[in-house]
Amino acid sequence: MKANMNELHTLHKKLADYYMDALESGEDLSSGNLAAINAFLKNNNIQVDVVEATPGQNLTFKLRELVEASAKEA
């Protein structure tokens, strides 16, 4: 039995909420979790044009720091 569009939308929203909660928790995220979040954004064509001193730039720097720190631990 195939999922209907409503079920797929619900699943997508729950996954997006899960990833947002993980990022906002302040907990250390594994490189796998960061890769999954990045893949989710990429697969949904989410792109940010980073402009200096914007929240997008701050997020970019924070994600870069998390990925680099995770890579050093591995």
Residue pairs with C-beta under 8 A, 6 or more apart in sequence:
3 11
15 40
16 40
19 36
19 37
19 40
22 29
22 33
22 37
23 29
23 37
28 70
29 37
29 66
29 70
30 70
31 67
31 70
31 71
31 74
34 63
34 66
34 67
34 70
38 63
48 56
48 59
48 60
49 56
50 56
50 57
50 60
51 57
